[in-house]
């Protein structure tokens, strides 16, 4: 068992690094001299490749699909599609680091949506974590530390769209917690991605004016390989790898490690000269990571207390929080 824990930890580190590469690779596609893909088309093709790859992992698992899977996966897939449309459109107009960190604003939205869905009152540490995340986000998008000139030369377009995407991620996580707890995670994600792919293809043809013959003449092999990497490796392989790793690693470790993909994205983005290092990036990023740590640690502590209480009351049923993750 100890051997598997070590392997699972290394696998999770690999997932974090790979997910850190994703926004950098996507930004490289948008920055190409002759960009072949719009945000919607990139998401749709990435989702399509992920669905094809994940079908091989699921194999006989398709027998589990029933009406309850479809009733939950369809609205969840639409929500997820909206999250990525906002996030990828935002990425086109901002830096990969800001885009990756602002995704974590989902921690602000989750307690709100949980209250809307099941009237679950936000816990004090969720409120504190949300406020810390908001402060970190403000520092992240600011320019220097002068109050009078803090928002000089800040357009808010890319950052605002990225933040809205983060809110939709929070909605997706809350929806999954409430309505999809009894579902096979891999199969549920697969169905979500099927819906996401359909929605994003419809979006790109209706709102982005994309047509297949134009796309076919504008793509190049490098962009094809980048999209294949995003769809097959970053989505299908990483989702399956994370699901396997979580069998041997506790939720706290997962909750603390996975958001570090934003740090990887920042380092790579600066290394490839897609953006410049700023003190705002450092301070804002650290504050956002602190908010994640506060939420994860207290969630884990509450889970442990609930488990102990459950054992003391003859295995009385207790609903536990799931780690707040939504990577694609």
N, C-alpha and C positions, 0 to 999 in steps of 0.2 A: 504493500500500500504506500509506503514512504517513497519508493521508487516512482510510482505513478504520480505522486504529488509533485515531485521534482520535475518530471516530464511535463505535467499539466501546467506548472508554473512557467516553464520555458515556452510552451506552446502559447500561453496567454501573452507572454512578452512579445512573441512573434506576431500575434494578432494586433497588439497595441502599435507596434512599429508599422505594420502593414496598413492599419487604419490611419496612421499618421501620414503615410505616403499618399493616401487617396485624395485629399484636397489639393495637394501639390500637383499630382498628376492631372487632376481635373482642371486646375488653373492653367497648366501648361497647354492643355488642349484649347482653352479659351484664348490664350495669348498667342497662339500660332498665327503666322502671317496670313494664312488662308484658313481660318477656323472652319472645320468641317461640321461641327455640331453646335446646335443651340443648347441651352440648359435642358429643355424638355426632351430633346432627342437623345442627349447624352444619358439622361436618367432612364429613358425608355429602353435604349439598347443595352445599357448596363443591367437593367432589370431582366430583360429577355435572356441575356447570356447567363445570369444568375439562376433563373428559373430552369433553364436547360441543364445546367450543371448540378443543381440541387436535386433534380428528378432522379439522377443516378444514385444519390445518397439515400433518398427516401425508399426506393425500390418497392417492397411489398407494403410500405406504410400507407399507400393510397387507400387501402381497404378501410382505414379508420375514418376517412372523410364521410361526414354525414351532414344533415341539415344544420345542426348547431355550429359546425365549422364555417359553413358558408354564411350564416346569418351574422357571425362575428367578424369573419375575415374580410367581407366586402366593405363594411363601413371603416374598419381599421385600415384596409388598403387604400381607401380614398383619403383618409386622414394622413397616412404616411406619404402618399403622393403629393399632397399639398405641402407637407413639411419639406420634402426634397425639392419641389419646384421653387419654393421661396428660398431655400438654402442655396441651391445651385445658381439661381438667378442672382442672389446676393454675392456669391463667390465671384461672379463675373465682374463685379464692380468694387470688390474689396480684396484685402490680402488673405491668403490661406490661414494665417494665424488667427486673425480676428474672426473669420468665418468659423473656424474650428472651436475657438473658445466660446463664441456667442451661442453655439449649439447647446451649451450647458446651461443656458438660461431656462431650459426646460424645468430645472429644479424650482423655479419661481412658479411655474404653471401647474405642476403636479398637485400640490396641496389644494389649489383652487378648484381644479377639475374633480378631484376626489370628493370635495365638499359638494359640488354640484351633482355628482353621480349618486353618492350614497350618504350625503350629509355627514361625512367624516370630518370632524373639526381638525384644522391644521395643528400639529403639535408645535410646542414653543420652539424647538430646535429647527423645524422646517421653516418657520417664519424667520428665525435668525439667519439660517442658511440662505434663504431667498433674498433677504436684505443685503447680506454680504455679497451675493452674486450680482445684485444690481449695482452696488458700489464698484465692484471689480469691472463690470461691463462699461461703466462710465469712464473709469480710468483707461480702459483698453482702447476706447475709440477717441479719447481726448488727444490734445496736442500740447505736450509739455505740462507744466504744473502751475502755470500762471492763471489765476482765476479770470482775469480780464480777457485772456487770449486762449483759453482752454479749448474752445471749439473752433478756432480759426482753421480754415482750409479743410474742414470736415464736412463732407457732403451728406452723410447719413443714409444715402441710398443703399449701398451694399451692406452696411452695418445694420440698417433697419430691417431689410429683407431677411438677413441672416438671423436676426433676433426673432422675427415673426416665425421663421422656420423652427427655431428653438421652442417657441410656444406651441406649435403644432406637434413637435416631438413630445412635449409634455402631455398634450392631449392624447396622443397615441399610447404613451406609457400608462396613463391613468385608465384609459379604456381597456387596455390589455389586463391590467391588474384586477379590474372589476368584473369583466365579462369573459375573460379567456384563461382563467387560472387552471382549469381542468384540461386544457388542450396540450397536445404534443407540441413542444416549442418549435421544432424543425418544420413539422408539417404546417403549423400555423403561420410561420414566417414565409414558407413557400407559397401558401395561398395568398398571403398579403402581397407578396411580390408579383404574383400573377395579376392581381387587381391593379397594383401600382403600374405595371407595365402597360396594361390596357388604357388606364386613365392618362398616362403620360404620352402615349402615342396619339390619343385623341387631342390632348392639349397642344402638342407640338404642331399637328396639322391644322387645327382650328385657329390657334392664337399666335403661333410662330411662323405660319405660312410655309412649313417644310413640305417638300414633295420628294418621293423616293428617287426619281431620275436626277434631280439636282444634287441630292446627297451623294449618289453613286459617283458622280463626276468630280466631287469636291474632296472626297476622302483620300487619305494616303495611308501607306502601310504602317507608319509610325503611330498615327492616331488609332488605327484599327487595333494594334497591339496594346495601346494604352487603355482603350475601352475594354478589351478582353481581360486585361489585368484587373481593371476596376470591377467588372462583372463577375468573373470566375474566381479570382483570388480574393479580392477585398470583400466580396459579398458572400458567395457560396462557400468557399473553403473556410473563410474566417468565421462565418456563422456556425458551421458544423464544428470547427475546431474549438470555438468558445463554449459551445454546448457540451462537448466532451470534457473540456478542462473544468467546467463548473461542477462536474461530478466529484472531483477530488479537491477542489479549492473552495474555501468558505466565501460567502457572499461579500463580506467586508473587503477581502483582498481584491475580488473582482471589481467592486465598486470604486476602489481607490486606484486600481491600475488602469482600467480602460480609459478614463478621462485624460490620462497622460498622453494619449494619442495627439491631443492638441499641442502638447509640448514638442512632440516629435515633428508635427506639421510646421511649427514655428521655426525650429532649428533647421529643417530641410529647406523651408522657404527662404530663410536668410542665407543659407549656404549656397543655394542656386540663384541668389540675387533677384528673387521675385519681389522682395521687400527689404527694407532696412531695419536694423535693430533700433528700438526706441525704449526709453525707460518706461513709457506708458505700457508697452507690451509686457515688459517684465513685471511691473507692479500689478497691472490689471489681471494678467494671467495667474500670478501667484494668489491674488485675492479670490479669483473664481475657483481655483483648485482648493483653497481653504474652505470655501462654502460647500464644495462637494465632500470634503473630508468630514466636516461637521455633520452633515446629513447622514453620510454613510456610517460613521462611528456610532451615532446615537440610534440609528435604525438597527444596527447590529446588536447594540446593547439591549434594546427593547426586545429584539427577537430572542436573545438568550434568556431574558427574564420570562417571556411568554412560554418558552419551552420548559423552563423549570417549573412554572406554575401549572403547565399542562400535565407534567409528570406527577405533581403533587395532588392533582385533582382527577386522578384516574384517566389520564389521556383525554381530558376535555378538549374539544375542538378549538383551535386558535388560528386566526387568520394572520399570516405573516406578510411583511412587506417583501417585495421582490427588488433586486438591484435595479436602479434606474439607468437602463442602458437602451440606446436606440441607434445603433450604428448600421451603416449601409455600405 
